[in-house]
Amino acid sequence: MRSTRRHRHQSTITPTFLSLQYLLLTTSRNPIPAANGFSFPSHHLPIHHHNHQTQHRHGTKGRLYLSTTSNIPSNHHDNHHHRDQENNDDAVTNDDDTFATTYHAPVMVKECIDALLDCQRGRMRRQDQHQDQQQPLVFVDGTLGGGGHSAALLARLGPHDIVLGCDVDPNALDTATTRLSRFMNHDGTEMPLFIPVECNFGDLVTVLSTTVTHPHTQEPILKGSTNDGGGQVDGILLDFGVSSHQIDEPDRGFSFMKDGPLDMRMSGNHRHKQQQQQQGLSAADICNEFDETELQRIFSKYGDEPRAKTLAKAIVKHRPLSTTGQLVEAIASVTPAYAKNKRNGQTATCARIFQSLRIVVNNEDGVLERVLSEACPTVLRPGGRLVCLSYHSMEDRATKRIMRDGTLQTKRRPSSWEDQTDMYGNYVGPPKPFRPVGKAIKATAEEVDRNPRARSAVLRIAERL
């Protein structure tokens, strides 16, 4: 059988084919007469371009390719095209960098904005260029921060479109308002409109349906009730991380690298000390007043801390604590500066303890549950996009469950699951609010090199059903 195959292969390489090959390789760009009377350059012939290895592999099957890599004039053009494509990719990366400021470097900017603009009405607008532009796209940046994501979104929107930027931190609102001032206080006929809103993203339903008005017409942005399932927002972006400015500012108490008051309240405004003192417990209050058992529970649940009991005991022993430096000293008393497993080292341990305290101080788990299970399904219109950036397991688990199952229950299948399926096992229960879009996305290695805080970020996308 093998000898027969070799014989068939050899029989295809006739003198006629060899002459044709020689002709094509030597005539270069000289016109070759075609059978129909027309002529065309030899480099326009439908010749397959393969490297030597590909030619050898196909050659064993009796196929003869009439060109080699060294004789393809179009390679020069292809190389230029490849370099141009690389330059375009770099341009996208550089554009992402332009939205970073000293206040905060937004994570996965292009991926987030692409996901938002791929909402149902966004797709319809791209398909029909003559669609009425008077019907604006409305997006909500639920965690405004330094305004990086909002700036990138506004740069890609058109007249009459609206971005509502929400944040509970007055400092963040001031910074973003200054940065995006050119998109504010106009009628929206020539450029998209930006409206800052001071609120916690867990209160989106109440705030957006009652207090947000157009700065020019004074009419409500979201007309009608949003409690009847008829949401009017095309996309919501939620970035659950802490801004770089909040971490780097010692007075806020988020950083274990700099000494400052042990505060960690997101809504803390140091220009109004009296108001700040009325905004709930601080991290110092928790460290000094909670018992050892409760501290252990907090560190274990919200920080996945494997040595929660030891660290809780150390904090109780070092009371009273009033600064971040004192808390770091308490942690260091039972934690090695360096460890073979970096997770057990002092830096990683401090990060988990500070994260746990921040979550409890700001009730982040309760707010997260409200925004995912109540606000987003209510405010988003069918076909609208929910785009979430998570930075630790608690946030990512909640986001995944609400997008996949429509509930934050720990069990994917409740005890009554059998009552919600047909005889074939298909789900026939109450309609789910979201449909997951693709899989979880991680930041690229290039972005992590530029912004190390993007290393733990996980992006998930869902569409309202």
Disulfide bonds with the S-S distance in Angstrom:
none
